[in-house]
Amino acid sequence: MSVFFDFQILPSFPKPSPVLIEKIANYRQGKFLYFQKSWYSTVGWHTHPITGVEFDKELHWSKIRDITAQGDIKYIWEKSRFTFIYDFIRYQQFSGELIAGEVFALMENWIKENPVNTGPNWICSQEISIRVVNWIFALYYFRTSSELSDQRLQLILQSIHDQMTHVWKNRHFARQLVRNNHILTESLALYMTGILLPFLPDSIKWIETGKITFDNEIDRQIFNDGTYLQFSMNYHRMVIQLISWYWQLSKINNQVVAEHVKEKAVKSILFLRQCMNCHTGELPNYGHNDGTLLFPLTDCDYNDFRPTLVALAAIAGMPEMIECGPWDEETVWITGKLPERKNDPGPCMIGNLSSFPDSGYYIIRDQRTITFVRCGAYQHRPAQADNLHVDLWVDGENIMQDSGSYSYNTDAQVLRYYMGTAAHNSLMLNGYDQMEKGPRFLWYNWIKNASGICFQENEYAVFEGKFEGFRQIGTGINHARRVVKQVDRIEWKITDQISNAPVNSCFQLIWHPMSGFFDKFSLEVFSIDGELLKPAFEVTGFSRYYGYQELKTSLKYSSQSPGFISIIREKEKCV
């Protein structure tokens, strides 16, 4: 008999939070939460909530384009992921109100309105996999409900089989062409469906193929230092959640978890914790961020990584270094108990200087600050032209920020901004990005030569790095950056130099300070020749949640001299 997470041993929860109560009220009014941020009233499963355009639900999935003027198709897929199921389940667990009928009614309606292999919700096997995993969670949680009639159960099981058959038949696309988190999600869904629904046809081959593929892809996609090949904190968090479910399900169903999966999971935890702001659980807003939070099992904000990291650490048997809090709820759902902690967990950081050379991440931490730098070559497809980006944090505030992603399907100018160097705290040459932009997610002239190092120099922590780029302009052009941080003092000196640039080039240094930055901090920028420079103030976009952007003021410093010196300090407080 296969077993899922043991809902019978869940401890008693207090009453539902106001946040959860409000969510359930919205769902009952036909409103749904998109990308963990924005509520929209929606009808059916094929209408874009912003444009109001209905995608063609009669066409075979292979004839529907995922990039279209009708609007970003991720808004169609988002509701059909059924991540809202966890809010309903948590609400019943907290309140005792029986609501299985509402959940099953939504599942039945989806099946009715999305015939097999027809319409936009059959395009992406990863989206199908997410939906199936969430449906299985609901089936197991509500398995004793009187609302789960034999007829309803057979309808849902048949749909799950149809959906996973689609994933099985089309798995080579993700395996051979995409080769990133898509294949991990799909292989987990195959494995999980086979394990938990062993009576379905094809379950044995799903288990075997899913497990082999997942093990192999974890080994390939997570580097030996615990970093992730997609250069994205959000996608890395997604992989951590997939590993958590895979490991725990394997453990309770007496399946062996490969040692390399365990080792890379632990290394991933150590890397992400080192980047994490302990005050809020946030990480740098670095890399592609498509709004994915597969299994939202707490009230914590989407940007809080603590639920995911604490849960996997508990499964791995690691002593917890993060203090207790509402983020522990995810661990309880998956393991049936609270995470074990040391008597004194202490800070969640691990050391003051950390280098992760496989991906090119460098972190300097002290009591109040985090300095995050990315400097690395690409062996896998780059997402953004952001080498030597610097993220700065003070007392939990992200004072120098990465602008984020916003949307994968927007106009060319906005897309280029968010993916390009201009959206990062780095340097442009003659208005060019570090690499040459291609169509959609593609970049040409990948950065292949890059190096960095962190070291202590008396009372200073130092990062030094450089890369060769801008090959659309010329060869042998190098950008070098030196970041000097005085330990336990809020002050940075950041020196940038460009070598081998074309004659009469113009150099642009870009900073993205947080709103209110100049209330607490100062920024002075000099040319490499010592001239104090004045910035051009530009209104640019900032996005912490997919599909949602705010306007902010960014600073651009221009010079004919091939370098800059930036000094960032905390202002002295008046007594």
KOLRO-811775 format. One record per residue (C-alpha): residue in three letters; y, z, x; residue number from 1. Coordinates in steps of 0.25 Angstrom, whole numbers, plus 5000, padded with zeros to 4 digits. Example, Ala and Ser with C-alpha at 12.3 -4.5 7.8 and 13.67 -1.06 7.14 Angstrom:
2
PT lummi    y    z    x palum
PT   ala 4982 5031 5049     1
PT   ser 4996 5029 5055     2
***
This chain:
575
PT lummi    y    z    x palum
PT   met 5000 5000 5000     1
PT   ser 5013 4996 5006     2
PT   val 5025 5006 5006     3
PT   phe 5040 5004 5006     4
PT   phe 5050 5014 5009     5
PT   asp 5045 5027 5002     6
PT   phe 5056 5029 4991     7
PT   gln 5048 5041 4985     8
PT   ile 5051 5050 4997     9
PT   leu 5066 5047 4997    10
PT   pro 5074 5060 4997    11
PT   ser 5083 5063 4985    12
PT   phe 5096 5057 4986    13
PT   pro 5109 5062 4980    14
PT   lys 5116 5055 4969    15
PT   pro 5121 5041 4971    16
PT   ser 5134 5039 4978    17
PT   pro 5147 5034 4972    18
PT   val 5145 5021 4980    19
PT   leu 5131 5019 4975    20
PT   ile 5135 5022 4960    21
PT   glu 5146 5012 4961    22
PT   lys 5137 5001 4967    23
PT   ile 5127 5003 4955    24
PT   ala 5138 5002 4945    25
PT   asn 5143 4989 4951    26
PT   tyr 5129 4983 4951    27
PT   arg 5128 4986 4937    28
PT   gln 5141 4979 4934    29
PT   gly 5136 4967 4941    30
PT   lys 5143 4969 4954    31
PT   phe 5136 4968 4967    32
PT   leu 5140 4972 4981    33
PT   tyr 5141 4961 4991    34
PT   phe 5139 4963 5006    35
PT   gln 5140 4979 5004    36
PT   lys 5155 4977 5002    37
PT   ser 5160 4969 4990    38
PT   trp 5156 4970 4975    39
PT   tyr 5156 4957 4966    40
PT   ser 5152 4955 4952    41
PT   thr 5141 4945 4952    42
PT   val 5133 4937 4942    43
PT   gly 5119 4933 4945    44
PT   trp 5114 4929 4959    45
PT   his 5120 4916 4963    46
PT   thr 5135 4918 4960    47
PT   his 5145 4920 4972    48
PT   pro 5152 4933 4969    49
PT   ile 5165 4928 4975    50
PT   thr 5166 4913 4973    51
PT   gly 5159 4914 4959    52
PT   val 5151 4902 4963    53
PT   glu 5136 4902 4958    54
PT   phe 5126 4896 4968    55
PT   asp 5116 4887 4963    56
PT   lys 5104 4895 4959    57
PT   glu 5096 4882 4954    58
PT   leu 5095 4876 4968    59
PT   his 5083 4877 4978    60
PT   trp 5088 4887 4989    61
PT   ser 5087 4876 5000    62
PT   lys 5097 4868 4993    63
PT   ile 5108 4879 4992    64
PT   arg 5118 4880 5004    65
PT   asp 5121 4894 5009    66
PT   ile 5135 4890 5014    67
PT   thr 5143 4885 5003    68
PT   ala 5157 4884 4996    69
PT   gln 5151 4892 4985    70
PT   gly 5153 4905 4993    71
PT   asp 5145 4913 5003    72
PT   ile 5131 4913 4999    73
PT   lys 5129 4927 5004    74
PT   tyr 5136 4932 4992    75
PT   ile 5124 4926 4984    76
PT   trp 5114 4932 4993    77
PT   glu 5120 4946 4994    78
PT   lys 5117 4950 4979    79
PT   ser 5103 4944 4980    80
PT   arg 5100 4952 4992    81
PT   phe 5098 4964 4982    82
PT   thr 5103 4974 4992    83
PT   phe 5110 4981 4980    84
PT   ile 5096 4986 4976    85
PT   tyr 5097 4997 4986    86
PT   asp 5109 5002 4978    87
PT   phe 5101 5003 4965    88
PT   ile 5089 5009 4972    89
PT   arg 5098 5020 4979    90
PT   tyr 5105 5022 4966    91
PT   gln 5092 5026 4959    92
PT   gln 5088 5034 4970    93
PT   phe 5101 5042 4970    94
PT   ser 5103 5043 4955    95
PT   gly 5089 5042 4949    96
PT   glu 5094 5032 4939    97
PT   leu 5083 5021 4937    98
PT   ile 5089 5007 4940    99
PT   ala 5076 4999 4944   100
PT   gly 5078 4990 4932   101
PT   glu 5092 4986 4937   102
PT   val 5087 4982 4950   103
PT   phe 5075 4974 4945   104
PT   ala 5083 4967 4934   105
PT   leu 5092 4962 4946   106
PT   met 5079 4957 4954   107
PT   glu 5074 4950 4941   108
PT   asn 5087 4943 4939   109
PT   trp 5087 4938 4953   110
PT   ile 5073 4933 4952   111
PT   lys 5077 4926 4939   112
PT   glu 5090 4920 4944   113
PT   asn 5084 4916 4958   114
PT   pro 5072 4907 4956   115
PT   val 5063 4905 4968   116
PT   asn 5070 4897 4979   117
PT   thr 5081 4894 4970   118
PT   gly 5096 4897 4972   119
PT   pro 5104 4903 4984   120
PT   asn 5096 4916 4984   121
PT   trp 5084 4909 4990   122
PT   ile 5091 4903 5002   123
PT   cys 5090 4914 5012   124
PT   ser 5077 4920 5015   125
PT   gln 5084 4932 5021   126
PT   glu 5091 4935 5008   127
PT   ile 5078 4934 5001   128
PT   ser 5072 4943 5010   129
PT   ile 5083 4954 5008   130
PT   arg 5081 4953 4993   131
PT   val 5066 4954 4994   132
PT   val 5067 4966 5003   133
PT   asn 5077 4973 4993   134
PT   trp 5068 4970 4981   135
PT   ile 5056 4976 4987   136
PT   phe 5064 4988 4990   137
PT   ala 5068 4989 4976   138
PT   leu 5053 4986 4971   139
PT   tyr 5048 4998 4979   140
PT   tyr 5059 5007 4975   141
PT   phe 5058 5004 4960   142
PT   arg 5043 5002 4960   143
PT   thr 5040 5013 4951   144
PT   ser 5051 5009 4941   145
PT   ser 5047 5006 4927   146
PT   glu 5057 4994 4928   147
PT   leu 5047 4988 4938   148
PT   ser 5038 4981 4928   149
PT   asp 5026 4973 4932   150
PT   gln 5033 4960 4927   151
PT   arg 5046 4964 4935   152
PT   leu 5038 4967 4947   153
PT   gln 5031 4954 4947   154
PT   leu 5043 4946 4946   155
PT   ile 5050 4953 4958   156
PT   leu 5038 4952 4966   157
PT   gln 5036 4937 4963   158
PT   ser 5051 4935 4967   159
PT   ile 5049 4943 4980   160
PT   his 5037 4934 4984   161
PT   asp 5045 4922 4980   162
PT   gln 5056 4926 4989   163
PT   met 5048 4930 5001   164
PT   thr 5040 4917 5000   165
PT   his 5053 4910 5001   166
PT   val 5056 4919 5014   167
PT   trp 5043 4916 5020   168
PT   lys 5044 4901 5018   169
PT   asn 5058 4900 5024   170
PT   arg 5056 4911 5035   171
PT   his 5057 4900 5046   172
PT   phe 5072 4898 5043   173
PT   ala 5075 4912 5047   174
PT   arg 5065 4913 5058   175
PT   gln 5068 4900 5065   176
PT   leu 5083 4896 5062   177
PT   val 5090 4909 5058   178
PT   arg 5082 4919 5067   179
PT   asn 5090 4932 5064   180
PT   asn 5091 4943 5053   181
PT   his 5086 4933 5043   182
PT   ile 5072 4932 5048   183
PT   leu 5071 4947 5050   184
PT   thr 5075 4949 5035   185
PT   glu 5065 4939 5031   186
PT   ser 5053 4944 5039   187
PT   leu 5056 4959 5035   188
PT   ala 5056 4954 5020   189
PT   leu 5042 4947 5022   190
PT   tyr 5036 4959 5029   191
PT   met 5042 4969 5019   192
PT   thr 5037 4960 5007   193
PT   gly 5024 4959 5013   194
PT   ile 5022 4973 5016   195
PT   leu 5027 4979 5003   196
PT   leu 5022 4968 4993   197
PT   pro 5009 4965 5000   198
PT   phe 5003 4960 4987   199
PT   leu 5013 4948 4987   200
PT   pro 5007 4934 4992   201
PT   asp 5010 4932 5007   202
PT   ser 5013 4946 5010   203
PT   ile 5004 4947 5022   204
PT   lys 5010 4935 5029   205
PT   trp 5024 4940 5025   206
PT   ile 5021 4953 5032   207
PT   glu 5015 4947 5044   208
PT   thr 5026 4937 5046   209
PT   gly 5037 4946 5042   210
PT   lys 5033 4957 5052   211
PT   ile 5030 4947 5064   212
PT   thr 5044 4940 5061   213
PT   phe 5051 4953 5060   214
PT   asp 5046 4959 5073   215
PT   asn 5048 4946 5081   216
PT   glu 5062 4944 5075   217
PT   ile 5066 4959 5078   218
PT   asp 5062 4957 5092   219
PT   arg 5070 4944 5094   220
PT   gln 5082 4948 5086   221
PT   ile 5085 4962 5091   222
PT   phe 5088 4962 5106   223
PT   asn 5082 4972 5116   224
PT   asp 5095 4980 5116   225
PT   gly 5094 4981 5101   226
PT   thr 5105 4971 5097   227
PT   tyr 5103 4960 5087   228
PT   leu 5104 4945 5089   229
PT   gln 5113 4942 5078   230
PT   phe 5125 4950 5085   231
PT   ser 5128 4957 5071   232
PT   met 5128 4971 5068   233
PT   asn 5126 4968 5053   234
PT   tyr 5114 4960 5056   235
PT   his 5108 4970 5066   236
PT   arg 5109 4981 5055   237
PT   met 5102 4971 5045   238
PT   val 5091 4970 5056   239
PT   ile 5090 4985 5057   240
PT   gln 5088 4986 5042   241
PT   leu 5077 4976 5042   242
PT   ile 5070 4984 5054   243
PT   ser 5071 4997 5046   244
PT   trp 5064 4991 5034   245
PT   tyr 5053 4984 5043   246
PT   trp 5050 4996 5051   247
PT   gln 5050 5006 5040   248
PT   leu 5041 4997 5031   249
PT   ser 5032 4994 5043   250
PT   lys 5031 5009 5046   251
PT   ile 5027 5014 5032   252
PT   asn 5017 5002 5030   253
PT   asn 5010 5004 5043   254
PT   gln 5015 4991 5049   255
PT   val 5018 4991 5064   256
PT   val 5032 4989 5069   257
PT   ala 5033 4982 5082   258
PT   glu 5039 4990 5093   259
PT   his 5050 4980 5097   260
PT   val 5055 4981 5082   261
PT   lys 5056 4996 5084   262
PT   glu 5063 4995 5097   263
PT   lys 5073 4985 5093   264
PT   ala 5076 4993 5081   265
PT   val 5079 5005 5089   266
PT   lys 5088 4997 5099   267
PT   ser 5095 4991 5087   268
PT   ile 5098 5005 5082   269
PT   leu 5103 5009 5095   270
PT   phe 5112 4997 5097   271
PT   leu 5118 4998 5083   272
PT   arg 5121 5013 5084   273
PT   gln 5128 5010 5097   274
PT   cys 5137 5001 5090   275
PT   met 5139 5009 5077   276
PT   asn 5151 5017 5073   277
PT   cys 5146 5031 5070   278
PT   his 5157 5035 5060   279
PT   thr 5153 5024 5050   280
PT   gly 5141 5017 5055   281
PT   glu 5148 5004 5057   282
PT   leu 5146 4994 5068   283
PT   pro 5155 4984 5074   284
PT   asn 5157 4973 5063   285
PT   tyr 5150 4963 5073   286
PT   gly 5143 4950 5071   287
PT   his 5139 4944 5058   288
PT   asn 5140 4953 5046   289
PT   asp 5134 4947 5033   290
PT   gly 5135 4960 5025   291
PT   thr 5120 4963 5026   292
PT   leu 5115 4977 5023   293
PT   leu 5101 4974 5018   294
PT   phe 5097 4988 5013   295
PT   pro 5109 4996 5009   296
PT   leu 5102 5010 5007   297
PT   thr 5115 5019 5008   298
PT   asp 5129 5020 5004   299
PT   cys 5134 5017 5018   300
PT   asp 5144 5006 5020   301
PT   tyr 5138 4992 5024   302
PT   asn 5144 4994 5038   303
PT   asp 5137 5007 5041   304
PT   phe 5125 5005 5050   305
PT   arg 5120 5019 5049   306
PT   pro 5110 5017 5037   307
PT   thr 5103 5006 5044   308
PT   leu 5103 5012 5058   309
PT   val 5098 5026 5054   310
PT   ala 5087 5020 5045   311
PT   leu 5081 5012 5057   312
PT   ala 5083 5024 5066   313
PT   ala 5075 5033 5057   314
PT   ile 5064 5022 5055   315
PT   ala 5063 5021 5071   316
PT   gly 5063 5036 5072   317
PT   met 5076 5037 5080   318
PT   pro 5083 5050 5080   319
PT   glu 5096 5048 5071   320
PT   met 5109 5048 5079   321
PT   ile 5118 5045 5066   322
PT   glu 5121 5057 5058   323
PT   cys 5116 5058 5044   324
PT   gly 5123 5052 5032   325
PT   pro 5122 5042 5020   326
PT   trp 5117 5032 5030   327
PT   asp 5104 5040 5030   328
PT   glu 5100 5035 5016   329
PT   glu 5094 5021 5021   330
PT   thr 5085 5029 5030   331
PT   val 5080 5037 5019   332
PT   trp 5077 5025 5010   333
PT   ile 5069 5019 5021   334
PT   thr 5062 5031 5028   335
PT   gly 5062 5041 5016   336
PT   lys 5069 5051 5025   337
PT   leu 5082 5054 5032   338
PT   pro 5083 5050 5047   339
PT   glu 5080 5061 5057   340
PT   arg 5091 5065 5066   341
PT   lys 5094 5073 5078   342
PT   asn 5100 5087 5076   343
PT   asp 5113 5081 5082   344
PT   pro 5113 5066 5080   345
PT   gly 5125 5064 5089   346
PT   pro 5133 5051 5089   347
PT   cys 5126 5038 5085   348
PT   met 5131 5031 5098   349
PT   ile 5122 5030 5110   350
PT   gly 5129 5030 5123   351
PT   asn 5143 5025 5127   352
PT   leu 5141 5012 5133   353
PT   ser 5130 5002 5127   354
PT   ser 5127 4988 5130   355
PT   phe 5118 4979 5122   356
PT   pro 5117 4966 5131   357
PT   asp 5107 4958 5123   358
PT   ser 5118 4956 5113   359
PT   gly 5130 4960 5121   360
PT   tyr 5135 4972 5114   361
PT   tyr 5142 4983 5122   362
PT   ile 5147 4997 5116   363
PT   ile 5155 5008 5121   364
PT   arg 5156 5021 5113   365
PT   asp 5162 5034 5115   366
PT   gln 5166 5045 5106   367
PT   arg 5176 5038 5097   368
PT   thr 5174 5023 5100   369
PT   ile 5165 5011 5100   370
PT   thr 5167 4999 5108   371
PT   phe 5158 4987 5104   372
PT   val 5158 4974 5112   373
PT   arg 5150 4962 5110   374
PT   cys 5148 4952 5122   375
PT   gly 5135 4944 5123   376
PT   ala 5129 4931 5124   377
PT   tyr 5121 4924 5113   378
PT   gln 5107 4920 5113   379
PT   his 5106 4920 5098   380
PT   arg 5116 4914 5088   381
PT   pro 5130 4920 5089   382
PT   ala 5137 4924 5076   383
PT   gln 5151 4927 5080   384
PT   ala 5160 4923 5093   385
PT   asp 5163 4938 5096   386
PT   asn 5159 4940 5111   387
PT   leu 5167 4952 5117   388
PT   his 5171 4957 5103   389
PT   val 5175 4972 5104   390
PT   asp 5173 4982 5093   391
PT   leu 5181 4995 5094   392
PT   trp 5178 5008 5086   393
PT   val 5186 5021 5086   394
PT   asp 5181 5033 5078   395
PT   gly 5173 5024 5069   396
PT   glu 5184 5014 5066   397
PT   asn 5182 4999 5071   398
PT   ile 5196 4997 5078   399
PT   met 5193 4983 5083   400
PT   gln 5184 4976 5074   401
PT   asp 5175 4964 5072   402
PT   ser 5180 4955 5060   403
PT   gly 5166 4954 5055   404
PT   ser 5159 4942 5047   405
PT   tyr 5165 4941 5033   406
PT   ser 5157 4929 5028   407
PT   tyr 5147 4918 5033   408
PT   asn 5152 4908 5022   409
PT   thr 5167 4908 5022   410
PT   asp 5177 4897 5027   411
PT   ala 5176 4892 5041   412
PT   gln 5189 4899 5046   413
PT   val 5184 4913 5042   414
PT   leu 5170 4911 5046   415
PT   arg 5175 4907 5060   416
PT   tyr 5184 4919 5061   417
PT   tyr 5174 4929 5058   418
PT   met 5163 4923 5067   419
PT   gly 5173 4919 5078   420
PT   thr 5179 4927 5090   421
PT   ala 5192 4929 5082   422
PT   ala 5185 4939 5073   423
PT   his 5182 4948 5085   424
PT   asn 5189 4956 5095   425
PT   ser 5188 4946 5106   426
PT   leu 5195 4934 5113   427
PT   met 5197 4920 5109   428
PT   leu 5201 4908 5118   429
PT   asn 5210 4897 5113   430
PT   gly 5206 4902 5099   431
PT   tyr 5191 4899 5101   432
PT   asp 5179 4907 5098   433
PT   gln 5170 4912 5109   434
PT   met 5160 4902 5104   435
PT   glu 5161 4889 5097   436
PT   lys 5159 4890 5082   437
PT   gly 5149 4882 5075   438
PT   pro 5145 4880 5060   439
PT   arg 5142 4892 5052   440
PT   phe 5136 4903 5061   441
PT   leu 5135 4895 5073   442
PT   trp 5142 4896 5086   443
PT   tyr 5142 4886 5098   444
PT   asn 5143 4889 5113   445
PT   trp 5136 4903 5112   446
PT   ile 5141 4913 5122   447
PT   lys 5130 4914 5132   448
PT   asn 5136 4921 5144   449
PT   ala 5140 4935 5140   450
PT   ser 5139 4949 5147   451
PT   gly 5144 4963 5145   452
PT   ile 5143 4977 5151   453
PT   cys 5147 4991 5147   454
PT   phe 5150 5002 5158   455
PT   gln 5157 5015 5161   456
PT   glu 5169 5014 5170   457
PT   asn 5174 5029 5173   458
PT   glu 5180 5033 5159   459
PT   tyr 5179 5019 5153   460
PT   ala 5168 5012 5146   461
PT   val 5169 4997 5149   462
PT   phe 5163 4984 5143   463
PT   glu 5164 4971 5151   464
PT   gly 5159 4958 5145   465
PT   lys 5161 4943 5146   466
PT   phe 5156 4930 5140   467
PT   glu 5157 4915 5142   468
PT   gly 5162 4908 5129   469
PT   phe 5172 4899 5123   470
PT   arg 5164 4887 5128   471
PT   gln 5170 4878 5117   472
PT   ile 5183 4879 5126   473
PT   gly 5177 4879 5140   474
PT   thr 5166 4884 5149   475
PT   gly 5165 4897 5157   476
PT   ile 5175 4904 5148   477
PT   asn 5173 4919 5149   478
PT   his 5178 4931 5141   479
PT   ala 5177 4944 5148   480
PT   arg 5180 4958 5141   481
PT   arg 5182 4972 5147   482
PT   val 5182 4983 5137   483
PT   val 5186 4997 5143   484
PT   lys 5185 5009 5134   485
PT   gln 5190 5023 5140   486
PT   val 5179 5033 5135   487
PT   asp 5183 5042 5124   488
PT   arg 5197 5036 5123   489
PT   ile 5201 5026 5113   490
PT   glu 5206 5015 5122   491
PT   trp 5200 5001 5126   492
PT   lys 5205 4991 5136   493
PT   ile 5199 4977 5134   494
PT   thr 5201 4966 5143   495
PT   asp 5198 4952 5140   496
PT   gln 5198 4940 5150   497
PT   ile 5194 4925 5148   498
PT   ser 5191 4917 5160   499
PT   asn 5189 4902 5162   500
PT   ala 5197 4898 5149   501
PT   pro 5204 4885 5148   502
PT   val 5218 4884 5154   503
PT   asn 5229 4888 5144   504
PT   ser 5220 4895 5135   505
PT   cys 5224 4905 5124   506
PT   phe 5217 4918 5123   507
PT   gln 5216 4926 5111   508
PT   leu 5211 4941 5110   509
PT   ile 5208 4946 5096   510
PT   trp 5207 4960 5091   511
PT   his 5203 4965 5077   512
PT   pro 5208 4979 5075   513
PT   met 5205 4987 5063   514
PT   ser 5215 4989 5052   515
PT   gly 5224 5001 5056   516
PT   phe 5220 4999 5071   517
PT   phe 5235 5001 5076   518
PT   asp 5236 5014 5069   519
PT   lys 5227 5020 5079   520
PT   phe 5225 5011 5090   521
PT   ser 5233 5002 5099   522
PT   leu 5230 4988 5105   523
PT   glu 5237 4981 5117   524
PT   val 5233 4968 5122   525
PT   phe 5238 4962 5135   526
PT   ser 5235 4948 5141   527
PT   ile 5226 4949 5154   528
PT   asp 5240 4947 5161   529
PT   gly 5245 4960 5155   530
PT   glu 5254 4954 5144   531
PT   leu 5255 4963 5132   532
PT   leu 5251 4953 5120   533
PT   lys 5255 4954 5106   534
PT   pro 5244 4950 5095   535
PT   ala 5244 4940 5084   536
PT   phe 5240 4947 5071   537
PT   glu 5230 4940 5063   538
PT   val 5225 4943 5049   539
PT   thr 5210 4941 5050   540
PT   gly 5197 4945 5042   541
PT   phe 5188 4957 5044   542
PT   ser 5175 4959 5037   543
PT   arg 5165 4971 5038   544
PT   tyr 5158 4966 5025   545
PT   tyr 5152 4952 5023   546
PT   gly 5161 4944 5014   547
PT   tyr 5172 4954 5014   548
PT   gln 5184 4953 5024   549
PT   glu 5197 4961 5026   550
PT   leu 5210 4956 5033   551
PT   lys 5214 4962 5046   552
PT   thr 5224 4960 5057   553
PT   ser 5218 4955 5070   554
PT   leu 5225 4953 5083   555
PT   lys 5225 4941 5092   556
PT   tyr 5231 4941 5106   557
PT   ser 5234 4928 5113   558
PT   ser 5236 4925 5128   559
PT   gln 5236 4914 5138   560
PT   ser 5230 4925 5148   561
PT   pro 5215 4925 5148   562
PT   gly 5213 4939 5144   563
PT   phe 5218 4952 5137   564
PT   ile 5218 4967 5139   565
PT   ser 5217 4975 5126   566
PT   ile 5220 4990 5125   567
PT   ile 5216 4997 5113   568
PT   arg 5219 5012 5112   569
PT   glu 5220 5023 5101   570
PT   lys 5234 5027 5098   571
PT   glu 5238 5041 5102   572
PT   lys 5238 5050 5089   573
PT   cys 5251 5057 5086   574
PT   val 5249 5073 5086   575
***
